[in-house]
Amino acid sequence: MKIFLASASPEEVRWAHEHGLLDAVVTSPALLAAEGVANERAHLRDLCRLSGAHVFASVHSIHDPDVYRDARELARISDQIVVTMPLVEDTLGAMRRLATDGVPVAATLAFTPAQVLLAARAGATRLFISVGQLELNGQDGIALLHDARRVLDGAGGECDLVALYPPSAAQFAACASAGADAAALTADVLRSLLVHPLTDRGVDQFLKDLAGRPHLGGPV
């Protein structure tokens, strides 16, 4: 399963890239606002350069003509850009036209297997499943991933499923088992995947063992 970093922070993108933990960068209007971005085009271009990977960038409208215009403008920034848009009736036409134009599109706000199938048919190449949001709403996000995977495989749909914001290592693993092609994680959650009490205990023991051994440069 691929790892997508949900961040608009150049520092976090650089960290993930340098550690080999980055397959794509997922931005959103909220993430860009949190970074205080004044020039979105320039910032997205910098993230493309830093990551060397796909960067997901959102349109600023849900009305068909505006969605299509925004998407074309975003696509001109870099061939690394994947345009993100909500899955609603008004965006379906733009999604289809963009797919025909060869512009990669990712759909968000799909919460049922039927929506997943419709997004794939409209031309979305990636589909975000908001696992964290579903769990907070008392729904089973992992079950939806299972069902979405079966629906897409049965229909022969060529659309990657991206689990959005799994909140823990256990949920991350469950997303992989459910058939997600990728998971979009915050930097904090990504770092938490490296942490386990037994790992900490093992490191302490490792350091104690090293303390009792001669240095490599010592006498043979």
Residue pairs with C-beta under 8 A, 6 or more apart in sequence:
1 175
1 176
1 180
1 181
1 182
1 183
2 23
2 24
2 181
2 182
2 183
3 16
3 21
3 22
3 23
3 182
3 183
3 185
3 190
4 22
4 23
4 24
4 25
4 26
4 56
4 162
4 182
4 183
4 184
4 185
5 12
5 13
5 16
5 21
5 22
5 24
5 25
5 26
5 184
5 185
5 186
5 187
5 190
6 26
6 28
6 31
6 164
6 165
6 184
6 185
6 186
7 13
7 16
7 25
7 26
7 27
7 31
7 186
7 187
8 27
8 28
8 31
8 32
8 34
8 35
8 37
8 43
8 47
9 35
9 187
10 46
10 47
10 50
12 187
13 22
13 25
13 47
13 50
13 51
14 50
15 187
16 22
16 51
16 187
16 190
17 50
17 51
17 52
17 53
21 190
22 51
22 53
23 53
23 54
23 182
24 51
24 53
24 54
24 55
24 56
24 82
24 182
25 47
25 51
25 53
25 54
25 55
25 56
26 56
26 84
26 162
26 164
26 184
27 44
27 47
27 55
27 56
27 57
27 58
28 58
28 84
29 58
29 60
32 40
32 43
35 43
37 43
40 57
41 77
44 55
44 57
44 74
44 77
44 78
44 81
45 77
45 78
47 55
48 55
48 77
48 78
48 80
48 81
51 80
52 80
53 80
54 80
54 81
54 82
54 104
55 78
55 80
55 81
55 82
56 81
56 82
56 83
56 84
56 106
56 126
57 74
57 77
57 81
57 82
57 83
57 84
58 83
58 84
58 85
59 66
59 67
59 70
59 71
59 74
59 83
59 84
59 85
60 66
60 70
61 67
61 70
62 85
62 86
62 88
62 90
62 91
63 90
64 90
64 91
64 93
64 94
65 94
67 85
67 90
67 91
67 94
68 93
68 94
68 97
68 98
70 83
71 83
71 85
71 94
71 98
71 103
71 105
72 98
72 101
72 103
74 81
74 83
75 81
75 83
75 103
81 104
82 104
82 105
82 106
82 125
82 126
83 98
83 103
83 104
83 105
83 106
84 105
84 106
84 107
84 108
84 128
85 91
85 94
85 95
85 105
85 106
85 107
85 108
86 107
86 108
86 109
87 107
87 108
87 109
87 110
87 115
87 118
87 119
87 124
87 127
88 109
91 107
92 118
92 122
95 105
95 107
95 119
95 122
95 123
95 124
96 122
96 123
98 105
98 123
99 105
99 122
99 123
99 124
99 125
100 123
104 125
104 126
105 123
105 124
105 125
105 126
106 124
106 125
106 126
106 127
106 128
106 162
107 119
107 122
107 124
107 126
107 127
107 128
108 128
108 130
108 164
109 130
110 116
110 119
110 127
110 128
110 129
110 148
111 130
111 134
111 139
111 144
112 144
113 144
113 147
113 148
113 150
113 151
116 127
116 129
116 148
116 151
116 152
116 159
116 161
117 151
117 152
117 155
117 157
119 127
119 159
120 127
120 152
120 155
120 157
120 158
120 159
121 157
124 159
125 158
125 159
125 160
126 159
126 160
126 161
126 162
126 182
127 148
127 159
127 160
127 161
127 162
128 162
128 164
128 184
129 141
129 144
129 145
129 148
129 161
129 162
129 163
129 164
129 180
130 141
130 164
130 165
131 141
131 142
131 144
131 145
131 163
131 164
131 165
131 166
131 171
131 175
132 141
132 164
132 165
132 166
132 167
132 171
133 141
133 164
133 165
134 140
134 141
134 144
135 141
135 167
135 171
141 163
141 166
141 171
142 171
142 174
142 175
142 178
143 178
145 161
145 163
145 175
145 178
145 179
145 180
146 178
146 179
148 161
148 179
149 161
149 178
149 179
149 180
151 157
152 159
152 161
160 181
160 182
161 179
161 180
161 181
161 182
162 180
162 181
162 182
162 183
162 184
163 172
163 175
163 178
163 180
163 182
163 183
163 184
164 183
164 184
165 184
165 185
165 186
165 189
166 172
166 174
166 175
166 183
166 185
166 189
167 189
168 189
168 192
169 192
169 193
169 196
172 183
172 185
172 189
172 193
175 183
176 183
185 193
